[in-house]
Structure formats: C-alpha cells, structure tokens
Amino acid sequence: MYDIIIIWGWAAGLFCAGYLPRNTKKLILEKTDKLWTKVLLSGWGRCNFSNANIYPINDYFGQNKKALPSLFHKFGANEMKEFLENNGIAIQEEDNGRLILKSGKAEDLNKLLINKATENNTEIKLNQEIINVSKKEDIFIIKTNEEIIETKNLVIATGWKSFPQIGATDFALQIAQQFGLETTDVMPGLCGVETNEDFSSLTWNSLKASITLNHNNKLIFQQNGDMLFTHRWLSWPAIFNLANALGEYKIQKKIWINNFDNFSITIIFNPTTAIKKITNHFHGQQIANFTIKSLRPREEAKIMVGGVHMKEINPTMESKKTAWLYFIGEALDITWKTWGYNLQRCRTSAYACAQSFKN
C-alpha cells in the first residue's frame, strides 16, 4: 500500500515527487523507459523552463482563469529560478522573457529532478502500462502490465495527447471521465496552421510580422513575432501561439473541432525589411490574408489545448468530486504561449499538489 502514486514522471509528476513529504510512501509509474521524455524536447533540447513575464490572469487560456493567480503566487517563475539557482543550475533570460538553462542542456534539469525525487524516497517504476484504475471505498486500485497496486492518493500527471510518438495518450481524459469530471474539447496547440494558399515558392523563408487571427472578419487574437512559410502551412512561435488562441476560441464557442470555416489570418509586415522573394510573392504589399484549412496534427503539437475543467479542481489540485484524486500539469485546461509558459504551469500545479500533503 502506497500513500501516493503519481502516474507518469514528466514535467509535473517528477517535480511533484520532489516536494512531497519525505515520510510518505510514494511511487512514480512511468509508461516509457525514460523519465521526462517530452520535456527533453523543449526549446530544441535547451529547455524553456519558465518565463520572466508571467501574469496568470492575462497570460493563460482556460475556462476558469480566476483560479490561477493564487496558484502562481505560491510558486511562479521567481520561485522556479530560485529553485534552480539554489541547486547550482545557472539560468539566463532570452527573447520574449523566456528563461532557459545557461548550459543549453535540458538533461541537466532532468537529472536534478530525478535526484530530488529519489532523495525524497520516491520509488520509480518504468515501462508501466496502466490497464485499469478503480476505487474501492477510500483506496485506489491500479492494475498495470506487471501487478496490482493500491494507494490512498492518486496523482494524474500524464500530460495530454500531443506527441503520441513518445507515448502520450488521452489517459487523463479517460480517468477524468471515469470519475465524473467535466472536460473540454481538446485540440492541438503550439503547432503549425495549414492554409488554403500555396506557399511552395516561399518554403523555409521566415518573416517578422504583426499577425492576427480573425473569425467572420472579427479580430480575436493578435501576436507580433516570427513566422515561417512551408509548402501549405505557417509555422514558428507567433503562429504556434495563434494556434493556441484558435483552439481555445473554438472550445469556448463550441465550434466543431474540424470546422475552420470563416477563420483567417492577416499578416502586416514591412516589405522593405523582408527578403526579396517574400516581397515579390506579395507584390510589394505589406498586408496579406490567408484562409485557415486546419491545424497541424497532434503528432506535431507541442501541447494540447483544453483538458480537465478547472472548476472541477480545488486549489490543492484535488478533484472536487472524488476525494484524493489529483490532476496536475498538462492534463488541466490551462494553456498559453510558447517560451516557457506551459512548463511553468506544470511546476506551479505540481507544487500546489505536493504542498497540500504537508497541511
């Protein structure tokens, strides 16, 4: 019998384990053969661990943003910076406020968090396929490919469905629905946006622009930044953030996930500073409009927009409907921009969950 079991040792789960009370019997069940696989890809392996300019009520999407300021007040970017510096990891701030490891190696943070978890008496089991989860009275019963395990508290830290090629699934959605929690629709986020226009002549050329997302000719999101043309889709950070806004807007408006009718992108740029190939393509104009065909698939999405509705979750990250069941990290309906915002929400929710066991 365990006191606490965390399902998956990724950004949220591994961090949570390091902050749980030392005298509790705890276990991380990891599906793959390696901890933190997805996060090792962050920032092309450099790890955008947080952002210096986070203002939760303004900087995150979700259905219940009012719950966020108190969470980030307990553990935000400053606390994450202090945690790393106190453990000998140098950091630096780069463009758009993103905070990154000075070494440029996400593996350094991975090793630190694994050490913190194991030093805190956390048992870790790899290659664990979860077959079934049930609850009998006050005990959760977890059936894996190897054994049946019992725990008093269960923390779902599995992430969501982006990057299925490294093991991500909709497990969190299944558990939430099994225990009666409301979830939102889920769409790819931080990904490219396909358009109906042909950009084959501009493939792999980039541009700085003011980019807006429109629905029925009404502005719903604006972002200044870098974008990249490929054959039939737009990419790079400003477009990734626009993809998040598009997903969140469709979830809020309850627009069918595959319906992109009347959605468009407008870019405004300086033709005198753009490369000649781009200015020629747009005939010297500084404004261009594109109609949206779809988002790129979840295999390319860095996150998923949507998740477990925050109104279902206490400030401790415990379910309001099922005692001792917790959801942290990407499983929650909290998303925002690239540049470290999403990794910070993982650590913030993980810290809130871990601290609740110390009260």
BAMAR-516022 format. One record per residue (C-alpha): residue number from 1; residue in one letter; z, y, x. Coordinates in pm, 1 decimal. Layout:
BEGIN
- nr,rest,c3,c2,c1
- NUM,a,Z,Y,X
...
# end
This chain:
BEGIN
- nr,rest,c3,c2,c1
- 1,m,0.0,0.0,0.0
- 2,y,-104.3,340.5,134.5
- 3,d,35.6,677.8,40.9
- 4,i,-303.1,849.3,75.3
- 5,i,-657.8,720.2,111.8
- 6,i,-940.8,959.4,196.1
- 7,i,-1289.2,837.5,113.4
- 8,w,-1522.3,943.6,394.3
- 9,g,-1436.1,1114.6,719.1
- 10,w,-1679.3,1403.4,715.9
- 11,a,-1612.7,1778.5,734.3
- 12,a,-1345.2,1787.6,463.8
- 13,g,-1190.8,1441.5,488.2
- 14,l,-1136.4,1435.3,862.3
- 15,f,-988.6,1784.3,863.3
- 16,c,-757.9,1697.4,573.7
- 17,a,-622.8,1392.0,756.5
- 18,g,-504.8,1603.3,1048.1
- 19,y,-291.1,1824.9,824.3
- 20,l,-129.6,1561.8,601.8
- 21,p,242.4,1488.1,652.6
- 22,r,287.0,1273.4,960.9
- 23,n,525.8,1029.9,793.0
- 24,t,278.8,929.7,520.7
- 25,k,76.2,609.5,547.2
- 26,k,-283.1,723.1,532.3
- 27,l,-629.6,581.2,572.4
- 28,i,-985.0,713.1,600.2
- 29,l,-1253.0,483.7,460.8
- 30,e,-1588.2,576.5,614.3
- 31,k,-1912.9,432.6,481.9
- 32,t,-2113.4,460.4,803.5
- 33,d,-2043.8,356.2,1161.3
- 34,k,-1962.2,710.1,1274.0
- 35,l,-1733.1,989.3,1157.3
- 36,w,-1869.0,1335.6,1076.6
- 37,t,-2236.9,1233.6,1093.8
- 38,k,-2371.7,1513.2,874.4
- 39,v,-2173.3,1788.2,1041.6
- 40,l,-2310.0,1691.2,1382.0
- 41,l,-2642.8,1819.2,1248.8
- 42,s,-2500.4,2161.9,1160.9
- 43,g,-2667.0,2452.8,1335.7
- 44,w,-2906.6,2210.3,1504.3
- 45,g,-2608.0,2040.7,1666.5
- 46,r,-2432.6,2365.8,1762.4
- 47,c,-2202.6,2367.0,1456.9
- 48,n,-2180.6,2683.0,1245.3
- 49,f,-1814.6,2611.9,1174.0
- 50,s,-1744.5,2928.2,969.7
- 51,n,-1847.5,3289.4,913.4
- 52,a,-1665.7,3611.5,1005.3
- 53,n,-1773.0,3794.3,688.4
- 54,i,-1649.6,3574.5,403.9
- 55,y,-1544.9,3746.4,81.7
- 56,p,-1498.1,3449.7,-154.0
- 57,i,-1541.9,3619.5,-491.1
- 58,n,-1873.6,3768.8,-375.1
- 59,d,-1994.7,3513.8,-124.8
- 60,y,-1985.5,3184.4,-313.4
- 61,f,-2167.4,3041.4,-610.7
- 62,g,-1987.3,2828.6,-866.6
- 63,q,-1872.6,2812.0,-1225.4
- 64,n,-1515.1,2928.3,-1162.0
- 65,k,-1516.1,3171.3,-868.6
- 66,k,-1184.8,3327.8,-972.1
- 67,a,-1011.4,3023.7,-823.8
- 68,l,-1147.2,3090.7,-475.9
- 69,p,-966.1,3398.6,-332.3
- 70,s,-623.8,3232.7,-334.6
- 71,l,-764.3,2924.3,-162.0
- 72,f,-934.3,3121.0,115.0
- 73,h,-623.0,3336.1,156.6
- 74,k,-433.2,3022.6,261.4
- 75,f,-695.8,2903.9,507.6
- 76,g,-1007.2,3108.8,579.3
- 77,a,-1225.7,3196.4,875.6
- 78,n,-942.8,3359.6,1073.4
- 79,e,-723.1,3053.4,1038.3
- 80,m,-1010.4,2827.9,1145.7
- 81,k,-1073.3,3044.8,1451.4
- 82,e,-704.1,3031.6,1541.1
- 83,f,-700.6,2652.9,1497.4
- 84,l,-987.4,2609.4,1743.1
- 85,e,-860.0,2860.8,1998.2
- 86,n,-512.5,2702.8,1992.4
- 87,n,-678.2,2371.8,2074.2
- 88,g,-880.1,2501.6,2365.8
- 89,i,-1219.7,2537.1,2199.6
- 90,a,-1397.1,2865.2,2274.1
- 91,i,-1595.9,3027.8,1995.7
- 92,q,-1843.9,3309.6,1957.3
- 93,e,-1992.9,3519.3,1680.1
- 94,e,-2368.4,3532.4,1639.5
- 95,d,-2615.7,3682.0,1393.8
- 96,n,-2510.9,3730.9,1031.5
- 97,g,-2146.2,3674.9,1125.1
- 98,r,-2182.5,3304.5,1183.4
- 99,l,-1912.3,3155.6,1403.8
- 100,i,-2024.3,2889.1,1642.6
- 101,l,-1880.9,2682.9,1926.6
- 102,k,-1937.2,2853.0,2259.7
- 103,s,-2025.0,2519.2,2414.4
- 104,g,-2302.6,2473.8,2159.1
- 105,k,-2187.1,2116.2,2104.6
- 106,a,-2068.4,2011.5,1758.4
- 107,e,-1940.3,1692.9,1919.5
- 108,d,-1654.4,1895.8,2076.0
- 109,l,-1516.4,1979.1,1733.0
- 110,n,-1578.3,1625.1,1613.9
- 111,k,-1365.8,1484.3,1896.0
- 112,l,-1088.3,1735.2,1829.4
- 113,l,-1066.9,1648.4,1459.8
- 114,i,-1072.4,1273.7,1525.7
- 115,n,-791.9,1318.2,1779.9
- 116,k,-589.8,1530.2,1534.1
- 117,a,-630.2,1268.4,1261.6
- 118,t,-535.9,973.7,1482.8
- 119,e,-246.2,1161.3,1643.5
- 120,n,-124.7,1222.0,1289.4
- 121,n,-103.3,845.9,1233.3
- 122,t,-423.6,818.8,1029.6
- 123,e,-584.1,476.3,1021.9
- 124,i,-965.2,482.9,1021.4
- 125,k,-1196.0,206.3,899.1
- 126,l,-1572.1,235.5,949.5
- 127,n,-1860.4,62.3,768.1
- 128,q,-1667.7,53.3,440.9
- 129,e,-1882.4,24.4,128.7
- 130,i,-1683.7,120.7,-182.1
- 131,i,-1769.3,-128.2,-455.9
- 132,n,-1522.1,-22.9,-722.0
- 133,v,-1234.4,219.1,-786.6
- 134,s,-985.7,172.0,-1066.1
- 135,k,-638.5,291.3,-1157.2
- 136,k,-359.1,75.0,-1293.7
- 137,e,-57.7,273.0,-1404.3
- 138,d,13.1,502.2,-1104.7
- 139,i,-181.1,308.3,-841.5
- 140,f,-546.5,338.5,-738.7
- 141,i,-714.8,9.8,-653.9
- 142,i,-1014.7,28.1,-420.5
- 143,k,-1245.9,-266.6,-369.9
- 144,t,-1459.4,-246.5,-55.3
- 145,n,-1708.9,-483.9,101.9
- 146,e,-1417.4,-628.0,302.6
- 147,e,-1096.3,-609.8,99.0
- 148,i,-897.4,-469.9,-191.2
- 149,i,-667.6,-179.8,-101.6
- 150,e,-407.6,8.7,-303.7
- 151,t,-295.0,369.7,-271.7
- 152,k,-73.7,618.3,-453.0
- 153,n,-308.9,912.4,-389.8
- 154,l,-686.8,915.8,-361.8
- 155,v,-885.6,1198.6,-199.1
- 156,i,-1260.8,1209.9,-264.0
- 157,a,-1424.5,1380.9,33.6
- 158,t,-1764.5,1213.3,21.5
- 159,g,-1987.8,1514.0,13.7
- 160,w,-2279.5,1501.4,-226.2
- 161,k,-2634.9,1366.2,-231.9
- 162,s,-2807.0,1568.2,41.7
- 163,f,-2927.9,1375.4,347.2
- 164,p,-2921.8,1026.8,186.8
- 165,q,-3082.8,900.3,508.6
- 166,i,-2741.3,927.8,678.8
- 167,g,-2551.0,764.0,396.0
- 168,a,-2484.6,1043.9,145.0
- 169,t,-2468.7,931.6,-218.1
- 170,d,-2357.0,1055.1,-558.4
- 171,f,-2027.2,865.6,-526.5
- 172,a,-1820.1,1177.9,-600.3
- 173,l,-2018.0,1232.0,-920.5
- 174,q,-1958.8,871.2,-1025.9
- 175,i,-1582.1,896.5,-969.4
- 176,a,-1558.8,1232.9,-1146.3
- 177,q,-1740.6,1097.8,-1449.6
- 178,q,-1540.6,774.0,-1443.4
- 179,f,-1217.2,971.0,-1472.7
- 180,g,-1348.9,1216.5,-1730.4
- 181,l,-1401.9,1529.7,-1518.9
- 182,e,-1675.2,1773.0,-1611.7
- 183,t,-1953.4,1811.5,-1357.0
- 184,t,-2251.4,2044.8,-1339.6
- 185,d,-2614.9,1955.7,-1284.0
- 186,v,-2687.7,1905.8,-916.4
- 187,m,-2986.9,2044.9,-727.1
- 188,p,-3097.4,2057.7,-361.2
- 189,g,-2963.8,2359.1,-172.2
- 190,l,-3025.6,2524.5,165.5
- 191,c,-3377.8,2384.5,166.4
- 192,g,-3738.7,2497.1,161.1
- 193,v,-3910.0,2624.7,-154.9
- 194,e,-4254.6,2494.8,-248.7
- 195,t,-4502.2,2741.8,-394.7
- 196,n,-4837.0,2711.7,-568.0
- 197,e,-5004.3,2918.3,-296.9
- 198,d,-5176.8,2773.7,10.1
- 199,f,-5031.5,2891.8,343.6
- 200,s,-5216.8,2647.0,567.1
- 201,s,-5363.3,2932.8,774.0
- 202,l,-5009.5,3064.6,840.0
- 203,t,-4835.2,2736.3,915.8
- 204,w,-4543.2,2775.2,1162.3
- 205,n,-4562.0,3155.1,1163.7
- 206,s,-4245.5,3350.0,1080.2
- 207,l,-4167.9,3688.9,932.5
- 208,k,-3875.3,3921.9,872.0
- 209,a,-3878.9,4043.2,512.9
- 210,s,-3686.9,4153.8,208.1
- 211,i,-3710.8,3853.3,-21.4
- 212,t,-3635.9,3847.7,-393.8
- 213,l,-3611.1,3568.1,-647.0
- 214,n,-3736.4,3651.7,-994.9
- 215,h,-3732.4,3484.0,-1335.2
- 216,n,-3959.7,3619.9,-1605.6
- 217,n,-4017.3,3916.8,-1371.6
- 218,k,-3643.0,3992.6,-1363.1
- 219,l,-3468.3,4013.6,-1024.3
- 220,i,-3192.4,3753.2,-992.2
- 221,f,-3136.4,3737.5,-612.7
- 222,q,-3224.9,3938.4,-301.8
- 223,q,-3195.4,3846.2,66.2
- 224,n,-3311.5,4016.0,385.3
- 225,g,-3391.3,3788.1,673.0
- 226,d,-3622.7,3544.0,845.7
- 227,m,-3866.3,3315.4,669.3
- 228,l,-4121.8,3062.7,790.9
- 229,f,-4455.0,2963.5,641.4
- 230,t,-4560.2,2599.9,626.4
- 231,h,-4862.1,2448.7,450.2
- 232,r,-4732.1,2485.5,94.4
- 233,w,-4371.4,2590.0,118.9
- 234,l,-4145.6,2858.1,260.4
- 235,s,-3854.8,2782.2,491.2
- 236,w,-3584.5,2925.0,721.8
- 237,p,-3245.8,3087.9,647.8
- 238,a,-3340.1,3357.5,395.8
- 239,i,-3536.4,3102.0,193.3
- 240,f,-3254.7,2845.5,220.7
- 241,n,-3014.9,3097.4,67.7
- 242,l,-3266.6,3179.2,-203.5
- 243,a,-3287.4,2806.0,-284.1
- 244,n,-2910.5,2805.9,-343.9
- 245,a,-2940.7,3104.0,-575.6
- 246,l,-3224.9,2935.9,-762.7
- 247,g,-3025.5,2616.4,-812.3
- 248,e,-2713.0,2798.7,-927.4
- 249,y,-2910.9,3018.0,-1169.0
- 250,k,-3076.3,2714.3,-1327.7
- 251,i,-2741.7,2538.5,-1361.6
- 252,q,-2582.2,2841.7,-1528.1
- 253,k,-2877.8,2898.0,-1761.2
- 254,k,-2907.0,2523.7,-1832.2
- 255,i,-3273.2,2520.7,-1734.3
- 256,w,-3410.6,2170.0,-1681.1
- 257,i,-3393.7,2093.7,-1309.4
- 258,n,-3766.6,2019.0,-1277.9
- 259,n,-3874.5,2326.1,-1474.4
- 260,f,-3981.8,2611.1,-1246.8
- 261,d,-4196.3,2797.5,-1498.7
- 262,n,-4185.2,3177.0,-1458.4
- 263,f,-3989.2,3162.9,-1131.9
- 264,s,-4140.0,3363.2,-847.6
- 265,i,-4068.7,3504.0,-501.6
- 266,t,-4157.6,3853.2,-384.1
- 267,i,-4154.1,3948.4,-17.7
- 268,i,-4166.5,4301.2,120.0
- 269,f,-4238.3,4337.6,489.3
- 270,n,-4368.1,4584.5,743.8
- 271,p,-4730.7,4494.1,819.7
- 272,t,-4719.0,4694.2,1142.6
- 273,t,-4449.6,4468.8,1291.8
- 274,a,-4577.6,4136.7,1153.8
- 275,i,-4819.6,3930.8,1361.0
- 276,k,-5186.4,3998.9,1300.8
- 277,k,-5250.7,3661.9,1135.8
- 278,i,-4996.2,3741.2,863.8
- 279,t,-5118.2,4096.5,801.3
- 280,n,-5475.8,3972.8,777.1
- 281,h,-5377.6,3699.3,531.7
- 282,f,-5219.7,3957.4,300.3
- 283,h,-5497.9,4212.8,361.9
- 284,g,-5265.2,4468.5,517.3
- 285,q,-5042.9,4484.4,209.4
- 286,q,-4664.0,4499.0,251.0
- 287,i,-4580.7,4318.4,-75.0
- 288,a,-4672.7,3959.9,-163.9
- 289,n,-4584.8,3744.8,-464.6
- 290,f,-4563.3,3367.0,-487.8
- 291,t,-4501.1,3137.6,-783.2
- 292,i,-4248.6,2857.9,-734.3
- 293,k,-4356.4,2497.0,-774.9
- 294,s,-4034.9,2317.0,-677.0
- 295,l,-3754.6,2285.7,-424.4
- 296,r,-3792.7,2054.6,-129.3
- 297,p,-3629.5,1711.4,-184.4
- 298,r,-3266.1,1629.1,-118.6
- 299,e,-3367.6,1437.5,194.7
- 300,e,-3426.5,1781.2,348.8
- 301,a,-3149.5,1973.6,172.5
- 302,k,-2850.3,2067.0,384.6
- 303,i,-2624.7,2069.7,77.0
- 304,m,-2641.8,2014.4,-297.0
- 305,v,-2577.4,2298.8,-541.8
- 306,g,-2334.2,2207.4,-821.1
- 307,g,-2065.3,1942.2,-836.3
- 308,v,-1722.9,1887.0,-990.2
- 309,h,-1643.9,2189.1,-1207.6
- 310,m,-1363.3,2394.8,-1051.7
- 311,k,-1196.7,2441.9,-1391.1
- 312,e,-1110.1,2071.9,-1367.8
- 313,i,-923.3,2118.3,-1038.3
- 314,n,-575.3,2254.2,-964.0
- 315,p,-515.5,2487.4,-664.6
- 316,t,-394.2,2175.5,-482.2
- 317,m,-741.5,2018.1,-534.6
- 318,e,-583.3,1762.0,-769.5
- 319,s,-763.1,1670.5,-1089.2
- 320,k,-604.1,1823.3,-1398.1
- 321,k,-692.0,1509.9,-1596.5
- 322,t,-598.3,1232.0,-1354.9
- 323,a,-279.5,1262.4,-1151.0
- 324,w,-303.0,1200.0,-775.4
- 325,l,-682.5,1212.4,-771.9
- 326,y,-817.9,1489.1,-545.4
- 327,f,-1164.8,1630.3,-478.5
- 328,i,-1240.4,1836.1,-166.4
- 329,g,-1539.1,1971.0,23.8
- 330,e,-1896.8,1939.8,-89.7
- 331,a,-1801.0,1740.3,-398.7
- 332,l,-1682.3,2064.4,-559.7
- 333,d,-1900.3,2321.3,-733.0
- 334,i,-1863.0,2579.0,-453.4
- 335,t,-2173.3,2671.0,-253.6
- 336,w,-2319.2,2962.7,-71.0
- 337,k,-2528.2,3068.9,221.3
- 338,t,-2614.6,2903.2,546.5
- 339,w,-2441.5,3047.4,858.8
- 340,g,-2111.7,2858.1,821.5
- 341,y,-2004.2,2940.4,466.7
- 342,n,-2029.2,2583.0,342.4
- 343,l,-1840.0,2422.8,627.8
- 344,q,-1560.3,2675.0,572.8
- 345,r,-1526.2,2581.1,205.6
- 346,c,-1484.6,2219.8,321.7
- 347,r,-1194.1,2309.2,554.0
- 348,t,-1039.1,2550.1,301.3
- 349,s,-1024.8,2290.2,24.4
- 350,a,-910.8,2020.1,270.3
- 351,y,-623.7,2237.9,390.7
- 352,a,-513.6,2317.9,34.3
- 353,c,-511.6,1947.9,-48.2
- 354,a,-315.6,1849.0,263.9
- 355,q,-55.5,2122.3,216.0
- 356,s,16.7,2005.5,-138.7
- 357,f,168.0,1686.4,3.9
- 358,k,418.3,1893.0,203.4
- 359,n,564.8,2069.8,-100.8
# end
